[in-house]
Amino acid sequence: MKVVRTALKRRAAGLDWHNGKKALQGVRENVYELRYTHSCRVLVQPKRGTLVIVDLGDHDVTTRYAELAPRRRVQLIADSTPAPQGFADDHPLFDEFDEGTFTSTEALHGWAEFLSDEQLALADLIHEAMLKADRDAQPMIAYVRGGAGTGKTALLLSLALRLHDAGIKPDFRCSPSVAKYLSAHTHVNVKRIQRNATSPGDVILVDDPQSPSLVTAAIAQAGVAGTRAVVVGFDPLQWPLKSLDAHLDAMPRPDIDEVMRNCYRQSAALARQSTAVVRRVHERSSFRVDPVKIQAERRILADLSDQYLTGLQFTRPGGRFRVRDSTVADVAEEAGRLRGRPDLWRDLPALLILEDRAHDVTVESVVKKLRRGIKTQTSALEDVASYRGLDFQSVWIFMHRAFYERVQDGATGLKGAEWASLLNLHIPLTRARDETIVFLVD
């Protein structure tokens, strides 16, 4: 509730403290919105010199509150109670807002602060199991599986907060790029939850490990140290390994094994088209040569795709996927389209540019002027660690035409690095919220 604490401080100082009065149909009361992120909002109402929190939730909270009967709204105010002692104190796991820069920007992402019903139910299940875990036995193991954008990181962050408040030391393990993103754009004090869990009773939280071996290693470490529990959030399709099913079968058996199926990142139409490219790789290419083994491998990949790609439900409609030539005119048109969006992110990268450097594609020097005014991250397409776990409004992939044609046509008997480069396309194709543009470079 740091957004409320910030509002209280600013109100006491005589500064602007809210994001505007909500002119809700049928609501005469002065109800104000405090918006921390696009998907995390708090409604407050002044009462006798104090502020009363009347509702909180996602961006639809204003509609839900307006639909309440007037008598019910009056009763909520009458039933309000003082905030608990310590409410106004800063929480050690979250950096507070700089009061001089508190704005209505949508730069911060709600996924780091607000859990859906699906995520909350799973977080409750795992948290209860952790508290009941026998500290003298082997650690409790929980796997949170889910496709890209299903909220695995948000769930683990929620667990880290709960553990801290319960006096249990969390060890949140994530990639450097995700740690940097969280610290810079969601005000999570990552250093306070990235503690080496080596004492009995601690809990290890592993976010999006780069391989099954890291999962096995974390669980082995927990067993030696007497750690209370290990919780791992992962997407198997982001592991570009030969014989992936064998790697999955070799992982330690969990006590809790759940799959998250609601995607909060990608728009539905964009996801369908991106998924088609990934499925094309699975159906047309292989590291194997024997036709029988190729078909067996493809069945396995199809089953995984059904769970973590086509089996997802998408909460956001729309989206676009385009393949274009890499001409100045084509890039300029897309840049103008993105720059003209009224909801363009300003405080964090709205655009991810990926260069197919493995095939000698570098375009940043040319594109830099065209994308002026758009906050951008530029990475090598093959450097998935630099953008894995992150999301953007738009992703531009500058790909060598021959590589794109290889994706379309397929090939078998691929070497390990070639097979991994094709499987890894799943990651860049699932970073965009609204649009993915593939520019073909000759």
LOVOFI-560890 format. One line per field, with one value per residue (C-alpha): chain; residue number from 1; x, y, z. Coordinates in Angstrom, 3 decimals. Layout:
BEGIN
c <- c(A / ...)
k <- c(NUM / ...)
x <- c(X / ...)
y <- c(Y / ...)
z <- c(Z / ...)
END
This chain:
BEGIN
c <- c(A / A / A / A / A / A / A / A / A / A / A / A / A / A / A / A / A / A / A / A / A / A / A / A / A / A / A / A / A / A / A / A / A / A / A / A / A / A / A / A / A / A / A / A / A / A / A / A / A / A / A / A / A / A / A / A / A / A / A / A / A / A / A / A / A / A / A / A / A / A / A / A / A / A / A / A / A / A / A / A / A / A / A / A / A / A / A / A / A / A / A / A / A / A / A / A / A / A / A / A / A / A / A / A / A / A / A / A / A / A / A / A / A / A / A / A / A / A / A / A / A / A / A / A / A / A / A / A / A / A / A / A / A / A / A / A / A / A / A / A / A / A / A / A / A / A / A / A / A / A / A / A / A / A / A / A / A / A / A / A / A / A / A / A / A / A / A / A / A / A / A / A / A / A / A / A / A / A / A / A / A / A / A / A / A / A / A / A / A / A / A / A / A / A / A / A / A / A / A / A / A / A / A / A / A / A / A / A / A / A / A / A / A / A / A / A / A / A / A / A / A / A / A / A / A / A / A / A / A / A / A / A / A / A / A / A / A / A / A / A / A / A / A / A / A / A / A / A / A / A / A / A / A / A / A / A / A / A / A / A / A / A / A / A / A / A / A / A / A / A / A / A / A / A / A / A / A / A / A / A / A / A / A / A / A / A / A / A / A / A / A / A / A / A / A / A / A / A / A / A / A / A / A / A / A / A / A / A / A / A / A / A / A / A / A / A / A / A / A / A / A / A / A / A / A / A / A / A / A / A / A / A / A / A / A / A / A / A / A / A / A / A / A / A / A / A / A / A / A / A / A / A / A / A / A / A / A / A / A / A / A / A / A / A / A / A / A / A / A / A / A / A / A / A / A / A / A / A / A / A / A / A / A / A / A / A / A / A / A / A / A / A / A / A / A / A / A / A / A / A / A / A / A / A / A / A / A / A / A / A / A / A / A / A / A / A / A / A / A / A / A / A / A / A / A / A / A / A / A / A / A / A / A / A / A / A / A / A / A / A / A / A)
k <- c(1 / 2 / 3 / 4 / 5 / 6 / 7 / 8 / 9 / 10 / 11 / 12 / 13 / 14 / 15 / 16 / 17 / 18 / 19 / 20 / 21 / 22 / 23 / 24 / 25 / 26 / 27 / 28 / 29 / 30 / 31 / 32 / 33 / 34 / 35 / 36 / 37 / 38 / 39 / 40 / 41 / 42 / 43 / 44 / 45 / 46 / 47 / 48 / 49 / 50 / 51 / 52 / 53 / 54 / 55 / 56 / 57 / 58 / 59 / 60 / 61 / 62 / 63 / 64 / 65 / 66 / 67 / 68 / 69 / 70 / 71 / 72 / 73 / 74 / 75 / 76 / 77 / 78 / 79 / 80 / 81 / 82 / 83 / 84 / 85 / 86 / 87 / 88 / 89 / 90 / 91 / 92 / 93 / 94 / 95 / 96 / 97 / 98 / 99 / 100 / 101 / 102 / 103 / 104 / 105 / 106 / 107 / 108 / 109 / 110 / 111 / 112 / 113 / 114 / 115 / 116 / 117 / 118 / 119 / 120 / 121 / 122 / 123 / 124 / 125 / 126 / 127 / 128 / 129 / 130 / 131 / 132 / 133 / 134 / 135 / 136 / 137 / 138 / 139 / 140 / 141 / 142 / 143 / 144 / 145 / 146 / 147 / 148 / 149 / 150 / 151 / 152 / 153 / 154 / 155 / 156 / 157 / 158 / 159 / 160 / 161 / 162 / 163 / 164 / 165 / 166 / 167 / 168 / 169 / 170 / 171 / 172 / 173 / 174 / 175 / 176 / 177 / 178 / 179 / 180 / 181 / 182 / 183 / 184 / 185 / 186 / 187 / 188 / 189 / 190 / 191 / 192 / 193 / 194 / 195 / 196 / 197 / 198 / 199 / 200 / 201 / 202 / 203 / 204 / 205 / 206 / 207 / 208 / 209 / 210 / 211 / 212 / 213 / 214 / 215 / 216 / 217 / 218 / 219 / 220 / 221 / 222 / 223 / 224 / 225 / 226 / 227 / 228 / 229 / 230 / 231 / 232 / 233 / 234 / 235 / 236 / 237 / 238 / 239 / 240 / 241 / 242 / 243 / 244 / 245 / 246 / 247 / 248 / 249 / 250 / 251 / 252 / 253 / 254 / 255 / 256 / 257 / 258 / 259 / 260 / 261 / 262 / 263 / 264 / 265 / 266 / 267 / 268 / 269 / 270 / 271 / 272 / 273 / 274 / 275 / 276 / 277 / 278 / 279 / 280 / 281 / 282 / 283 / 284 / 285 / 286 / 287 / 288 / 289 / 290 / 291 / 292 / 293 / 294 / 295 / 296 / 297 / 298 / 299 / 300 / 301 / 302 / 303 / 304 / 305 / 306 / 307 / 308 / 309 / 310 / 311 / 312 / 313 / 314 / 315 / 316 / 317 / 318 / 319 / 320 / 321 / 322 / 323 / 324 / 325 / 326 / 327 / 328 / 329 / 330 / 331 / 332 / 333 / 334 / 335 / 336 / 337 / 338 / 339 / 340 / 341 / 342 / 343 / 344 / 345 / 346 / 347 / 348 / 349 / 350 / 351 / 352 / 353 / 354 / 355 / 356 / 357 / 358 / 359 / 360 / 361 / 362 / 363 / 364 / 365 / 366 / 367 / 368 / 369 / 370 / 371 / 372 / 373 / 374 / 375 / 376 / 377 / 378 / 379 / 380 / 381 / 382 / 383 / 384 / 385 / 386 / 387 / 388 / 389 / 390 / 391 / 392 / 393 / 394 / 395 / 396 / 397 / 398 / 399 / 400 / 401 / 402 / 403 / 404 / 405 / 406 / 407 / 408 / 409 / 410 / 411 / 412 / 413 / 414 / 415 / 416 / 417 / 418 / 419 / 420 / 421 / 422 / 423 / 424 / 425 / 426 / 427 / 428 / 429 / 430 / 431 / 432 / 433 / 434 / 435 / 436 / 437 / 438 / 439 / 440 / 441 / 442)
x <- c(0.000 / 2.908 / 0.867 / -1.532 / 1.343 / 2.738 / -0.667 / -0.930 / 2.495 / 1.733 / -1.715 / -0.212 / 2.358 / -0.319 / 0.799 / -1.211 / -1.958 / -4.379 / -4.908 / -8.225 / -11.798 / -13.751 / -16.938 / -18.738 / -22.323 / -24.617 / -21.799 / -22.098 / -19.373 / -15.903 / -14.097 / -10.517 / -8.269 / -4.732 / -3.134 / 0.135 / 0.143 / -2.235 / -3.561 / -3.319 / -5.635 / -7.001 / -10.181 / -10.242 / -12.803 / -12.012 / -13.917 / -13.512 / -9.911 / -8.899 / -8.801 / -10.907 / -9.916 / -13.246 / -12.001 / -8.907 / -8.081 / -7.377 / -8.405 / -12.061 / -12.340 / -13.974 / -16.763 / -17.362 / -17.504 / -19.927 / -22.264 / -22.660 / -25.962 / -25.700 / -26.702 / -23.930 / -21.349 / -22.589 / -22.410 / -18.827 / -17.812 / -19.705 / -18.011 / -14.509 / -11.883 / -8.497 / -5.502 / -3.401 / -0.376 / 2.638 / 0.597 / 2.392 / 5.811 / 7.825 / 8.029 / 11.633 / 11.039 / 9.775 / 11.458 / 9.104 / 8.047 / 10.064 / 7.423 / 8.748 / 8.051 / 4.724 / 2.618 / -0.162 / 2.271 / 1.538 / 5.229 / 5.005 / 3.452 / 0.540 / 1.778 / 4.363 / 1.753 / -1.610 / -2.491 / -5.379 / -7.772 / -5.821 / -2.485 / -3.825 / -5.338 / -2.059 / -0.039 / -2.307 / -1.891 / 1.898 / 2.210 / 0.124 / 2.152 / 5.411 / 4.291 / 3.250 / 6.438 / 8.397 / 11.681 / 13.390 / 12.419 / 13.367 / 12.295 / 8.812 / 9.037 / 6.538 / 6.579 / 4.651 / 4.541 / 3.131 / 3.610 / 5.108 / 3.173 / 1.105 / 2.380 / 4.977 / 7.262 / 4.392 / 3.422 / 6.991 / 7.302 / 4.054 / 5.424 / 8.664 / 6.673 / 4.575 / 7.637 / 9.408 / 6.392 / 6.223 / 9.850 / 11.083 / 14.087 / 13.327 / 16.031 / 14.570 / 16.691 / 16.186 / 18.224 / 20.254 / 18.012 / 14.857 / 16.492 / 17.465 / 13.969 / 12.287 / 14.563 / 14.243 / 10.575 / 8.537 / 10.285 / 10.984 / 14.080 / 15.519 / 18.619 / 16.439 / 14.990 / 18.089 / 19.652 / 21.653 / 19.314 / 21.700 / 19.908 / 17.215 / 13.766 / 14.687 / 12.841 / 14.350 / 12.262 / 13.607 / 12.209 / 12.521 / 15.707 / 17.620 / 17.804 / 16.431 / 19.903 / 19.537 / 16.304 / 17.955 / 20.920 / 18.704 / 16.757 / 19.977 / 21.333 / 18.105 / 18.370 / 21.888 / 21.096 / 17.806 / 15.848 / 12.113 / 10.954 / 11.900 / 9.397 / 10.241 / 8.388 / 9.234 / 8.115 / 9.497 / 9.268 / 11.939 / 14.486 / 16.033 / 17.226 / 17.414 / 15.126 / 13.338 / 10.945 / 13.869 / 15.136 / 11.680 / 11.299 / 14.679 / 13.678 / 12.960 / 9.332 / 7.424 / 4.875 / 2.870 / 2.789 / 0.436 / 0.039 / -1.055 / -3.171 / -4.157 / -1.812 / -1.775 / 0.926 / 0.233 / -2.860 / -4.902 / -4.478 / -0.750 / -0.362 / -2.121 / 0.160 / 3.331 / 2.311 / 1.946 / 5.616 / 6.731 / 4.545 / 6.030 / 9.503 / 8.287 / 6.506 / 9.126 / 12.553 / 14.442 / 17.897 / 17.095 / 17.494 / 15.522 / 11.906 / 10.467 / 12.387 / 11.524 / 7.804 / 8.148 / 9.978 / 7.341 / 4.543 / 6.292 / 6.710 / 3.079 / 1.952 / 4.042 / 2.708 / -0.839 / -0.124 / 2.064 / 1.054 / -2.252 / -3.744 / -3.429 / -6.357 / -5.681 / -7.144 / -6.347 / -7.916 / -6.297 / -2.616 / -0.759 / 2.052 / 3.668 / 6.517 / 7.984 / 10.997 / 13.675 / 13.527 / 13.803 / 10.206 / 8.907 / 10.768 / 9.753 / 6.096 / 6.214 / 8.101 / 5.495 / 2.708 / 4.290 / 5.345 / 1.794 / 0.258 / -1.298 / -0.430 / 3.238 / 5.382 / 7.672 / 9.527 / 10.568 / 11.413 / 8.328 / 10.270 / 12.626 / 14.850 / 16.488 / 19.299 / 20.072 / 23.783 / 24.518 / 23.787 / 25.571 / 22.466 / 23.112 / 20.766 / 20.895 / 22.947 / 20.285 / 17.220 / 18.327 / 17.111 / 13.869 / 12.905 / 13.674 / 11.288 / 10.673 / 12.416 / 14.163 / 16.233 / 18.431 / 19.835 / 21.176 / 18.426 / 20.533 / 21.259 / 17.974 / 19.300 / 19.254 / 15.501 / 14.157 / 11.394 / 10.778 / 7.922 / 7.485 / 4.686 / 6.351 / 9.131 / 11.001 / 13.042 / 15.553 / 16.144 / 18.236 / 15.927 / 17.721 / 17.166 / 13.486 / 13.133 / 14.811 / 12.149 / 9.415 / 10.853 / 12.256 / 15.290 / 16.240 / 19.541 / 20.348 / 23.353 / 22.781 / 23.411 / 21.182 / 18.349 / 18.671 / 18.523 / 15.211 / 13.708 / 14.827 / 12.553 / 9.797 / 11.286 / 11.449 / 8.069 / 6.438 / 7.933 / 5.498 / 2.208 / 0.692 / 2.748 / 5.672 / 7.216 / 9.714 / 11.863 / 13.626 / 17.199 / 19.025)
y <- c(0.000 / 2.333 / 4.344 / 5.208 / 6.127 / 8.405 / 10.039 / 10.684 / 12.323 / 14.522 / 15.452 / 16.485 / 18.595 / 20.352 / 18.755 / 17.027 / 13.606 / 11.825 / 10.972 / 12.747 / 12.638 / 9.775 / 11.111 / 7.817 / 7.594 / 7.564 / 8.293 / 11.706 / 11.182 / 12.627 / 9.390 / 9.710 / 7.291 / 6.459 / 4.605 / 2.815 / 0.947 / 0.437 / -2.704 / -1.704 / 1.051 / 2.248 / 4.278 / 6.583 / 8.989 / 11.882 / 11.725 / 14.168 / 14.961 / 11.366 / 9.149 / 5.996 / 3.210 / 2.196 / -0.313 / -1.543 / -3.842 / -3.813 / -1.197 / -2.319 / -1.422 / 1.936 / 0.241 / -2.319 / 0.358 / 2.503 / -0.478 / -0.793 / 0.426 / 3.908 / 2.498 / -0.075 / 2.649 / 4.644 / 1.535 / 0.836 / 4.305 / 3.829 / 0.471 / 1.778 / 1.243 / 2.905 / 1.488 / -0.901 / 0.378 / 0.588 / 1.089 / 4.338 / 2.763 / 2.003 / -1.686 / -2.936 / -4.954 / -2.002 / 1.268 / 4.172 / 6.626 / 9.767 / 12.317 / 14.734 / 12.333 / 10.802 / 10.894 / 9.009 / 7.276 / 3.715 / 2.892 / 0.475 / -2.901 / -4.274 / -7.853 / -7.081 / -5.795 / -7.403 / -11.089 / -12.510 / -15.000 / -17.866 / -16.581 / -15.777 / -19.235 / -20.893 / -18.512 / -19.357 / -23.088 / -22.914 / -20.526 / -22.767 / -25.822 / -23.997 / -23.035 / -26.629 / -28.144 / -30.326 / -28.504 / -31.737 / -33.526 / -32.931 / -29.536 / -29.114 / -28.744 / -26.790 / -26.353 / -23.463 / -24.178 / -21.774 / -20.223 / -16.778 / -13.982 / -16.162 / -14.426 / -16.810 / -13.970 / -12.075 / -15.150 / -15.699 / -12.036 / -12.319 / -15.360 / -13.496 / -10.678 / -13.083 / -14.975 / -11.796 / -10.627 / -14.048 / -13.790 / -16.390 / -15.514 / -15.743 / -16.325 / -15.026 / -16.194 / -14.616 / -13.523 / -10.287 / -8.706 / -9.419 / -8.208 / -4.955 / -4.556 / -5.122 / -2.700 / 0.029 / -0.166 / -1.822 / -0.461 / -3.968 / -3.935 / -7.081 / -7.096 / -7.616 / -10.839 / -12.203 / -13.682 / -16.870 / -19.439 / -21.616 / -21.839 / -24.286 / -22.816 / -20.564 / -20.765 / -20.724 / -19.116 / -19.795 / -17.628 / -18.834 / -20.928 / -21.291 / -25.097 / -28.080 / -28.570 / -25.298 / -26.613 / -29.853 / -27.945 / -25.618 / -28.548 / -30.407 / -27.315 / -26.989 / -30.600 / -30.085 / -26.781 / -27.943 / -25.309 / -25.330 / -25.264 / -24.687 / -23.065 / -22.944 / -21.015 / -22.104 / -22.544 / -25.816 / -24.462 / -21.906 / -24.700 / -25.311 / -28.834 / -32.050 / -34.766 / -32.234 / -34.848 / -36.828 / -33.707 / -33.027 / -36.623 / -36.420 / -33.430 / -34.139 / -35.033 / -32.084 / -31.998 / -29.375 / -29.268 / -26.716 / -25.215 / -21.592 / -21.134 / -17.446 / -15.153 / -11.507 / -10.288 / -10.944 / -9.836 / -12.751 / -12.196 / -11.567 / -14.701 / -16.863 / -15.706 / -15.951 / -19.429 / -20.476 / -19.661 / -21.690 / -24.616 / -24.442 / -24.953 / -27.951 / -29.491 / -28.956 / -29.071 / -31.494 / -32.385 / -36.006 / -37.856 / -41.086 / -40.427 / -42.558 / -40.642 / -37.339 / -38.110 / -39.190 / -35.950 / -33.884 / -35.545 / -34.597 / -30.975 / -30.893 / -32.033 / -29.336 / -26.731 / -27.726 / -26.955 / -23.856 / -22.233 / -23.133 / -24.101 / -20.590 / -18.255 / -14.607 / -11.726 / -9.038 / -8.944 / -7.679 / -7.458 / -7.725 / -9.754 / -8.606 / -9.724 / -6.853 / -5.985 / -4.077 / -0.839 / 2.640 / 3.316 / 0.149 / 0.850 / 4.509 / 3.538 / 1.186 / 3.761 / 6.400 / 4.020 / 3.164 / 6.723 / 7.939 / 5.685 / 7.755 / 4.999 / 4.717 / 3.797 / 6.632 / 5.425 / 1.963 / 0.487 / 0.282 / -1.276 / -4.243 / -4.348 / -7.701 / -8.033 / -11.387 / -10.901 / -14.616 / -14.001 / -10.619 / -8.458 / -5.131 / -2.199 / -0.013 / 2.735 / 3.082 / 2.571 / 4.872 / 8.045 / 6.434 / 5.341 / 8.693 / 9.432 / 5.741 / 4.295 / 1.175 / -1.826 / -3.304 / -6.827 / -9.636 / -12.057 / -14.952 / -13.249 / -14.401 / -13.887 / -10.114 / -9.974 / -13.228 / -12.604 / -9.025 / -7.586 / -4.672 / -3.025 / -3.799 / -6.126 / -5.640 / -8.620 / -7.851 / -11.331 / -12.502 / -13.617 / -16.976 / -17.713 / -16.813 / -19.117 / -21.884 / -21.445 / -21.664 / -24.590 / -26.615 / -28.881 / -32.097 / -33.435 / -30.037 / -29.562 / -28.642 / -24.905 / -24.733 / -26.573 / -24.337 / -21.178 / -22.324 / -23.391 / -20.117 / -18.175 / -18.985 / -16.398 / -13.299 / -14.173 / -14.007 / -10.706 / -8.261 / -7.245 / -5.710 / -6.228 / -8.160 / -7.031 / -9.250 / -7.240 / -9.372 / -8.348 / -9.506)
z <- c(0.000 / -0.534 / -3.046 / -0.188 / 2.122 / -0.577 / -1.059 / 2.681 / 2.766 / -0.235 / 1.098 / 4.419 / 2.565 / 0.515 / -2.754 / -5.492 / -4.062 / -6.397 / -10.057 / -10.357 / -9.108 / -10.611 / -12.169 / -11.758 / -12.925 / -9.922 / -7.446 / -5.793 / -3.232 / -3.784 / -4.599 / -5.803 / -7.640 / -6.581 / -9.448 / -8.755 / -12.067 / -14.968 / -13.278 / -9.605 / -8.394 / -5.063 / -4.522 / -1.495 / -0.050 / 2.313 / 5.599 / 8.490 / 7.690 / 6.952 / 3.884 / 3.722 / 1.330 / -0.217 / -2.806 / -4.580 / -7.479 / -11.194 / -13.779 / -13.562 / -9.878 / -10.656 / -12.593 / -9.872 / -7.191 / -9.197 / -9.554 / -5.783 / -4.374 / -2.757 / 0.617 / 0.362 / -0.311 / 2.665 / 4.833 / 3.779 / 4.975 / 8.236 / 8.832 / 8.154 / 10.854 / 11.486 / 9.667 / 11.761 / 13.635 / 11.371 / 8.193 / 7.421 / 7.869 / 4.751 / 3.876 / 3.634 / 0.470 / -1.565 / -2.401 / -1.776 / -4.462 / -4.886 / -3.890 / -6.480 / -9.339 / -8.296 / -11.481 / -13.195 / -15.546 / -16.577 / -16.610 / -13.718 / -14.373 / -12.405 / -12.677 / -9.991 / -7.527 / -8.199 / -8.362 / -10.354 / -8.780 / -10.386 / -9.122 / -5.657 / -5.170 / -6.111 / -3.921 / -0.968 / -1.607 / -1.746 / 1.195 / 3.429 / 2.390 / 3.142 / 6.622 / 7.345 / 5.922 / 8.350 / 8.853 / 9.863 / 6.648 / 3.018 / 1.648 / 0.264 / -3.543 / -5.645 / -9.416 / -10.952 / -14.671 / -17.190 / -20.588 / -21.074 / -19.381 / -17.043 / -13.906 / -12.519 / -11.429 / -9.818 / -7.822 / -6.589 / -5.586 / -3.643 / -1.833 / -1.063 / 0.533 / 2.596 / 3.761 / 4.799 / 6.782 / 8.483 / 9.564 / 7.042 / 4.892 / 1.141 / -1.451 / -4.738 / -7.676 / -11.081 / -14.075 / -13.866 / -16.518 / -14.505 / -11.280 / -12.990 / -14.423 / -11.058 / -9.256 / -11.872 / -12.801 / -10.050 / -6.950 / -5.668 / -3.475 / -5.030 / -2.820 / 0.246 / -1.148 / -2.885 / 0.224 / 0.169 / 1.739 / 3.705 / 7.042 / 8.141 / 7.634 / 4.692 / 1.374 / -2.128 / -4.897 / -8.413 / -11.203 / -14.804 / -14.495 / -17.750 / -17.548 / -15.584 / -14.092 / -12.164 / -10.666 / -9.598 / -8.155 / -6.097 / -4.655 / -3.832 / -2.079 / -0.122 / 1.037 / 2.359 / 4.086 / 5.597 / 3.693 / 4.343 / 0.717 / -2.917 / -5.301 / -9.007 / -11.720 / -15.254 / -18.846 / -20.288 / -23.831 / -22.954 / -22.480 / -25.947 / -25.217 / -27.141 / -25.723 / -23.529 / -22.159 / -20.713 / -18.930 / -17.484 / -16.291 / -14.536 / -12.408 / -8.705 / -8.007 / -6.526 / -3.710 / -5.610 / -9.408 / -10.955 / -14.434 / -14.912 / -18.030 / -18.139 / -20.071 / -18.986 / -21.377 / -25.030 / -26.871 / -28.190 / -31.941 / -31.601 / -29.485 / -32.073 / -34.860 / -32.776 / -31.682 / -35.309 / -35.933 / -32.918 / -33.926 / -37.427 / -35.941 / -33.951 / -36.937 / -39.656 / -38.007 / -35.786 / -34.569 / -35.356 / -38.660 / -38.162 / -39.325 / -36.513 / -33.843 / -35.510 / -35.255 / -31.630 / -30.779 / -32.556 / -30.612 / -27.388 / -28.513 / -29.637 / -26.187 / -24.532 / -26.954 / -26.088 / -22.438 / -22.664 / -25.968 / -27.570 / -24.221 / -22.797 / -22.236 / -23.084 / -21.093 / -23.681 / -27.181 / -30.370 / -31.264 / -34.569 / -36.117 / -39.362 / -41.625 / -43.657 / -45.742 / -43.882 / -45.847 / -44.387 / -45.421 / -43.725 / -40.475 / -40.496 / -40.925 / -37.929 / -35.849 / -36.609 / -35.722 / -32.375 / -31.565 / -32.151 / -29.527 / -26.724 / -24.238 / -25.284 / -22.304 / -21.297 / -18.222 / -19.360 / -22.769 / -24.953 / -27.819 / -27.985 / -31.082 / -31.779 / -34.301 / -35.892 / -35.274 / -35.646 / -39.326 / -39.479 / -39.108 / -37.330 / -37.899 / -34.806 / -36.454 / -39.169 / -36.997 / -34.181 / -35.882 / -37.042 / -33.529 / -31.925 / -29.069 / -28.314 / -25.268 / -26.587 / -25.572 / -28.291 / -28.013 / -30.153 / -31.111 / -29.850 / -26.486 / -24.941 / -21.402 / -21.937 / -22.528 / -21.104 / -18.572 / -19.742 / -21.746 / -24.122 / -26.035 / -29.350 / -30.526 / -33.805 / -34.977 / -37.719 / -39.147 / -42.070 / -44.842 / -45.183 / -41.487 / -41.784 / -44.782 / -42.806 / -40.134 / -42.755 / -44.727 / -41.842 / -41.680 / -39.930 / -38.653 / -37.154 / -34.927 / -31.299 / -31.742 / -34.832 / -33.084 / -30.022 / -32.171 / -33.639 / -30.307 / -28.729 / -31.112 / -28.644 / -26.260 / -28.515 / -30.022 / -26.579 / -25.320 / -26.955 / -25.416 / -28.536 / -31.689 / -33.135 / -36.417 / -38.260 / -40.660 / -43.280 / -44.061 / -47.224)
END
